[in-house]
Amino acid sequence: MRHYAGAVKVLSVVGNRPQFVKSAPLSVALRNAGVEEVLLHTGQHYDPELSQVFFDELAVPEPRYRLDLHTADVETMRAPIAEAAATERPDWVLVYGDTNSTLAGALGAREAGLPAAHVEAGLRSGDLSMPEERNRIEVDRIAALLLCPDERSRDTLMGEGARGRIEVVGDVMADACFTFAPIARERSRVLERLGLEPGGYIVATVHREANVSQPRLGRIVDGLNRLTEPVVFPAHPRTRAALASNSLFLGPHVRVLEPLGYLDFAALASQGRVILTDSGGLQKEAYWYGVPCVTLRPSTEWIDTVRVGANVLVDDDPAAIAVATADAHMPDERPPLYGDGRAADRIAEALCRLPAAWTS
């Protein structure tokens, strides 16, 4: 990694566990490049195990700003982010992905008169009913630097007439996955605690707002109940509440767990036979793990995983869930998708190389 002589400062905005995962390898790359990083945590989600793995082991900086807002409301987050940005005056406000924290960070940067850089720019599912899709589009309209995971995303932004500078860097989630999955399998004892054998169970996650509402949640539960293999279901609190309030009951083969820490979940997911999910990031991780995926959504921003045969979209159809899970397998050929594990270095290089261009 080249070390840049000019003093570059970045304010990184994170709000949930996937964003912490993405920020970890990039924090290392920024430090290696001599960049000063200030971390702002909006407080949407906090997992103590993230502190252990990312802060302690990798010396990722502790957040200078902990908003502790415990809300997904964009306007509630925007103002304190703008205030922090105005105080710190970084060269870049860095935002990740497609959450409301992402949008609040980009809006806060604009309010402070500072350029935003968007990691995972240009992704589109084509489904405007998803709040994440609307967030992606709005953030990409605001950001001065659009950091794309692949050429498809770049082409999407060019087709939309994006005004920011576009750079294809690869997917920083790949950096995290390649680094942390082996650590997780080595350290975690989750399979032993649950009495599971590698490849002998299915992992399920359901958390998106549309999927925890009726009638979709009931149809997904019906699909899970049709499966014949053991299913491990670390359930989001919102999902557990929806199951209870709608009197939906899962069969005895479905083991509902409290949410797992990052290491335990990575160890569990990477050794399952199939992953059933409505998560965007987990679709990619399944591919990198070599575990086939069944996606409980009508669309996905990670369409390449579907095209190569590693992922199947089943929406909320109970019969399709059962058939796709029984038939799930990885393709004989698994081309590399979404980068080579060096996205963080490329992002750090771009952040160091480009600030002068915005002030000249």
Secondary structure, 3 states (H helix, E strand, C coil): CCCCCCCCEEEEEECCHHHHHHHHHHHHHHHHCCCEEEEEECCCCCCHHHHHHHHHHHCCCCCCEECCCCCCCHHHHHHHHHHHHHHHCCCEEEEECCCHHHHHHHHHHHHCCCCEEEECCCCCCCCCCCHHHHHHHHHHHHCCEEEECCHHHHHHHHHHCCCCEEEECCCHHHHHHHHHHHHHHHHCCHHHHHCCCCCCCEEEECCCHHHHCCCHHHHHHHHHHCCCCCEEEECCHHHHHHHHHCCCCCCCCEEEECCCCHHHHHHHHHCCCEEEECCHHHHHHHHHHCCCEEECCCCCCCHHHHHCCCEEECCCCHHHHHHHHHHCCCCCCCCCCCCCCCHHHHHHHHHHHCHHHHHC
